[in-house]
């Protein structure tokens, strides 16, 4: 399985992992808001450990899969107030280390099996799960403006849209205008968080960047609404619902494309 397919699969499974970690009733603890203590919780931190299977591009795999894990943790923190369990820093570190140990042991078993049952054991050590190795880029090439723009073009446009939305929200607040237009733009942006990376070259990183941009700008807009109306933050539930629907649709589309095309 290619690295991008693994990332998409893990991204698609993050909501399920969050449910297993925070909402599924644990048979070991009945106390409300107890910390994670059941085996299902480790699934939330599986993604980074999978990078041991991509030794030829380990740091890239760690960046991508670690970002997917971070996205899952952010989702967990967002819904933590409604969950029956809580996510602590010690849980996060412990399960992350356990993930690397677990998949590292699996990798060692594969290498050992290859040593006894194949003629070339060294190929098992450095074998990448991806059938095609991507050409590596130099550091200067990766951080050049042209390369970054070509990879994150949809994210740049999305950032521009969010800046315009924030400016419009401020103008509406200062001059007591109707907030219909900025509200429509925020709902449109919630959809584009997941949709726009489909048209870029860096899907996973673009998706994560869009999520952070939307989260920061949308939170600011909600705080502006609360200044004039204490109940103005209630619409955040609607924004969150549209956001999750857009992310789910985007991941399904990307997964179908990667598998069948």
Backbone torsions as a table, in degrees:
resi	resn	phi	psi	omega
1	UNK	NA	133.7	-179.8
2	UNK	-69.8	160.8	-178.9
3	UNK	-61.9	-42.1	-178.4
4	UNK	-64.7	-38.2	177.6
5	UNK	-66.2	-38.9	177.2
6	UNK	-63.1	-43.4	178.9
7	UNK	-62.6	-43.4	-179.7
8	UNK	-64.5	-42.3	178.5
9	UNK	-61.7	-45.7	179.1
10	UNK	-64.3	-38.4	178.8
11	UNK	-64.5	-40.5	179.9
12	UNK	-65.1	-31.7	-175.9
13	UNK	-88.4	-9.0	-176.1
14	UNK	-56.5	-45.3	177.8
15	UNK	-58.6	-37.9	176.8
16	UNK	-64.7	-42.2	179.4
17	UNK	-64.0	-39.0	178.1
18	UNK	-63.2	-40.8	178.0
19	UNK	-63.0	-46.2	-179.6
20	UNK	-62.5	-38.0	-175.7
21	UNK	-75.6	-41.6	-170.0
22	UNK	-108.0	-25.5	-172.0
23	UNK	-111.0	-27.0	-179.8
24	UNK	-68.5	132.4	-177.6
25	UNK	-66.1	126.9	179.4
26	UNK	-85.3	137.8	179.3
27	UNK	-81.6	-8.9	-178.1
28	UNK	-97.3	-15.1	-177.1
29	UNK	-147.8	135.7	179.6
30	UNK	-115.4	0.3	-180.0
31	UNK	-71.6	133.9	177.2
32	UNK	-67.2	145.8	178.6
33	UNK	57.7	32.6	174.7
34	UNK	-76.9	160.3	179.3
35	UNK	-75.4	166.1	-177.8
36	UNK	-62.4	130.4	-177.5
37	UNK	-146.4	10.8	179.4
38	UNK	-116.9	164.0	-172.9
39	UNK	-65.3	-22.8	-179.8
40	UNK	-66.8	-25.0	-175.5
41	UNK	-65.1	-28.2	-177.5
42	UNK	-64.6	-24.5	-179.2
43	UNK	-60.0	-29.3	-179.6
44	UNK	-63.7	-21.8	-176.2
45	UNK	-118.6	22.2	-179.1
46	UNK	-71.6	-40.2	-168.2
47	UNK	-50.8	-51.0	-177.7
48	UNK	-60.1	-34.9	-179.4
49	UNK	-64.1	-23.9	179.4
50	UNK	-67.8	-15.0	-179.4
51	UNK	-64.0	-18.9	179.1
52	UNK	-66.8	-16.6	177.8
53	UNK	-86.0	-2.6	-179.8
54	UNK	-123.4	60.0	-173.9
55	UNK	-64.5	-31.1	-179.9
56	UNK	-68.5	-22.9	177.5
57	UNK	-135.6	47.8	-171.0
58	UNK	-59.4	-48.3	-174.4
59	UNK	-68.6	-35.3	175.6
60	UNK	-66.5	-43.7	178.6
61	UNK	-62.7	-40.3	179.6
62	UNK	-65.0	-39.2	177.9
63	UNK	-63.9	-48.0	-177.8
64	UNK	-66.6	-51.6	-176.3
65	UNK	-70.3	-34.5	175.2
66	UNK	-64.6	-36.9	177.5
67	UNK	-66.4	-39.7	176.6
68	UNK	-62.0	-43.0	177.7
69	UNK	-61.9	-42.2	178.9
70	UNK	-61.7	-38.6	177.9
71	UNK	-63.4	-40.9	177.0
72	UNK	-64.8	-39.8	178.8
73	UNK	-65.5	-40.5	177.5
74	UNK	-62.2	-42.0	176.6
75	UNK	-61.8	-40.4	178.8
76	UNK	-62.7	-40.6	-179.8
77	UNK	-69.0	-32.7	179.9
78	UNK	-65.8	-41.3	-176.0
79	UNK	-95.8	3.8	-174.2
80	UNK	-61.1	-33.1	-178.1
81	UNK	-64.7	-25.1	179.3
82	UNK	-95.3	-6.3	-173.7
83	UNK	-87.4	165.3	178.9
84	UNK	-89.5	-10.1	178.9
85	UNK	-132.3	164.0	-178.4
86	UNK	-121.5	153.0	-179.2
87	UNK	-102.6	120.3	-179.5
88	UNK	-107.9	165.3	179.2
89	UNK	-64.0	-40.2	179.5
90	UNK	-63.8	-38.8	176.0
91	UNK	-60.2	-46.2	-177.3
92	UNK	-60.5	-48.0	-178.8
93	UNK	-65.2	-44.8	-177.7
94	UNK	-62.9	-46.9	-179.7
95	UNK	-68.9	-32.2	177.9
96	UNK	-65.1	-46.5	178.0
97	UNK	-63.0	-42.0	179.3
98	UNK	-61.9	-34.8	178.7
99	UNK	-63.0	-45.2	179.0
100	UNK	-65.5	-40.3	179.2
101	UNK	-64.0	-44.1	-177.6
102	UNK	-61.8	-52.1	-178.1
103	UNK	-74.1	-26.9	173.7
104	UNK	-63.8	-40.4	177.5
105	UNK	-65.2	-39.4	177.0
106	UNK	-62.3	-41.7	178.8
107	UNK	-62.5	-41.4	178.4
108	UNK	-64.3	-38.4	177.6
109	UNK	-64.0	-40.7	178.5
110	UNK	-63.3	-43.8	179.0
111	UNK	-63.0	-43.3	179.6
112	UNK	-63.5	-42.2	178.5
113	UNK	-63.6	-40.1	178.5
114	UNK	-64.4	-35.1	-179.5
115	UNK	-63.4	-37.9	-176.2
116	UNK	-89.4	-25.2	-172.3
117	UNK	-115.5	-2.3	176.3
118	UNK	-128.1	163.6	-178.7
119	UNK	-83.1	-22.6	-176.3
120	UNK	-124.2	94.4	-178.2
121	UNK	-74.6	-27.5	-177.3
122	UNK	-64.5	-28.1	-179.8
123	UNK	-68.3	-28.8	179.7
124	UNK	-73.0	-27.3	-177.4
125	UNK	-73.5	-41.6	-175.5
126	UNK	-104.2	5.9	-176.6
127	UNK	-67.4	132.6	177.6
128	UNK	-96.1	142.7	177.5
129	UNK	-67.9	-16.9	178.3
130	UNK	-82.2	129.3	-179.6
131	UNK	-70.7	-20.9	-178.7
132	UNK	-124.0	125.7	-179.7
133	UNK	-86.4	127.3	-179.6
134	UNK	-78.6	140.1	178.2
135	UNK	-64.2	137.9	-178.2
136	UNK	-82.6	151.1	179.5
137	UNK	-112.7	152.9	175.3
138	UNK	-76.0	163.1	-179.8
139	UNK	-61.0	-41.8	-179.2
140	UNK	-64.3	-36.8	178.4
141	UNK	-68.4	-40.3	-177.5
142	UNK	-66.0	-30.9	-176.9
143	UNK	-106.2	13.7	174.8
144	UNK	-73.6	149.4	-177.4
145	UNK	-61.8	-43.0	-178.2
146	UNK	-62.2	-43.3	-178.5
147	UNK	-67.7	-45.3	-179.5
148	UNK	-62.7	-39.4	179.2
149	UNK	-66.1	-41.0	179.9
150	UNK	-64.8	-32.8	-178.7
151	UNK	-81.3	-36.9	-172.3
152	UNK	-117.5	30.5	-179.5
153	UNK	-56.3	-47.8	178.9
154	UNK	-61.3	-34.7	179.8
155	UNK	-67.8	-36.4	176.9
156	UNK	-62.1	-45.2	178.3
157	UNK	-65.3	-38.5	178.9
158	UNK	-64.2	-41.3	177.3
159	UNK	-61.1	-41.7	178.3
160	UNK	-61.7	-41.6	178.6
161	UNK	-62.8	-41.4	-179.3
162	UNK	-68.3	-36.8	176.9
163	UNK	-64.0	-44.0	177.5
164	UNK	-61.0	-42.0	179.1
165	UNK	-61.7	-43.5	-179.9
166	UNK	-65.4	-43.2	178.5
167	UNK	-62.2	-42.5	178.8
168	UNK	-63.6	-39.5	178.4
169	UNK	-62.8	-41.2	179.0
170	UNK	-64.9	-42.8	179.2
171	UNK	-63.1	-42.6	179.4
172	UNK	-62.1	-37.8	-179.6
173	UNK	-71.5	-43.6	-176.9
174	UNK	-65.4	-37.4	-174.5
175	UNK	-107.4	12.1	176.4
176	UNK	54.6	44.6	178.6
177	UNK	-89.2	165.9	175.2
178	UNK	-66.5	143.9	-173.8
179	UNK	-98.1	16.2	-175.2
180	UNK	-62.2	-43.5	-174.8
181	UNK	-67.2	-45.8	179.8
182	UNK	-65.6	-36.0	177.0
183	UNK	-63.6	-40.4	177.8
184	UNK	-64.6	-41.6	179.7
185	UNK	-65.2	-36.8	177.9
186	UNK	-66.3	-42.3	177.7
187	UNK	-64.6	-39.6	175.7
188	UNK	-62.8	-41.1	179.1
189	UNK	-65.0	-36.5	178.2
190	UNK	-60.4	-35.3	176.8
191	UNK	-73.0	-42.3	-175.9
192	UNK	-71.3	-17.0	176.8
193	UNK	-52.6	-44.8	-180.0
194	UNK	-92.6	-29.2	-173.7
195	UNK	-77.7	-43.2	-173.3
196	UNK	-61.8	-35.7	179.0
197	UNK	-63.6	-17.3	177.5
198	UNK	-63.0	-21.9	-177.3
199	UNK	-101.4	8.0	177.8
200	UNK	-108.6	-179.7	-177.8
201	UNK	-96.6	-17.1	-179.2
202	UNK	-119.5	82.0	-171.0
203	UNK	-64.4	-52.8	-174.6
204	UNK	-62.8	-51.8	-179.0
205	UNK	-65.8	-36.0	177.2
206	UNK	-64.5	-39.6	178.7
207	UNK	-64.0	-43.7	-179.6
208	UNK	-67.1	-42.7	178.1
209	UNK	-61.8	-43.6	178.3
210	UNK	-61.2	-40.1	-179.4
211	UNK	-61.5	-46.4	-179.9
212	UNK	-65.3	-42.2	179.2
213	UNK	-61.1	-47.0	-179.3
214	UNK	-64.5	-42.8	-178.2
215	UNK	-60.7	-43.6	-178.3
216	UNK	-68.6	-49.1	-176.5
217	UNK	-69.2	-42.6	-179.2
218	UNK	-64.6	-40.1	177.7
219	UNK	-62.0	-39.9	178.1
220	UNK	-64.0	-42.9	179.3
221	UNK	-63.8	-38.7	179.2
222	UNK	-65.9	-39.6	178.0
223	UNK	-64.2	-36.2	176.6
224	UNK	-64.5	-40.5	178.0
225	UNK	-62.8	-37.5	-177.8
226	UNK	-67.4	-24.3	179.3
227	UNK	-62.2	-43.0	-179.8
228	UNK	-88.2	-24.7	-177.5
229	UNK	-147.2	116.0	-176.3
230	UNK	-61.5	-24.3	-179.9
231	UNK	-92.5	7.6	-176.4
232	UNK	-65.4	-22.9	-179.2
233	UNK	-74.6	-8.4	-178.3
234	UNK	-63.4	-25.8	-179.2
235	UNK	-70.3	-11.1	178.0
236	UNK	-58.5	-30.8	178.5
237	UNK	-62.7	-41.8	178.3
238	UNK	-64.8	-43.9	178.2
239	UNK	-60.7	-42.9	179.3
240	UNK	-63.0	-39.6	178.9
241	UNK	-64.3	-46.2	178.8
242	UNK	-63.3	-39.6	178.8
243	UNK	-59.8	-48.7	-178.5
244	UNK	-66.0	-36.4	177.2
245	UNK	-64.6	-43.0	178.9
246	UNK	-65.4	-41.5	178.0
247	UNK	-63.6	-44.0	179.5
248	UNK	-62.0	-44.3	178.8
249	UNK	-62.5	-42.7	-179.8
250	UNK	-62.1	-46.1	-178.0
251	UNK	-65.0	-40.0	178.5
252	UNK	-64.1	-44.2	179.0
253	UNK	-61.1	-44.5	-179.3
254	UNK	-66.5	-40.2	179.7
255	UNK	-65.4	-42.8	178.1
256	UNK	-63.1	-42.4	180.0
257	UNK	-62.9	-46.1	-178.0
258	UNK	-66.4	-34.9	-176.9
259	UNK	-78.8	-40.5	-171.8
260	UNK	-104.0	-12.9	-178.5
261	UNK	-125.1	NA	NA
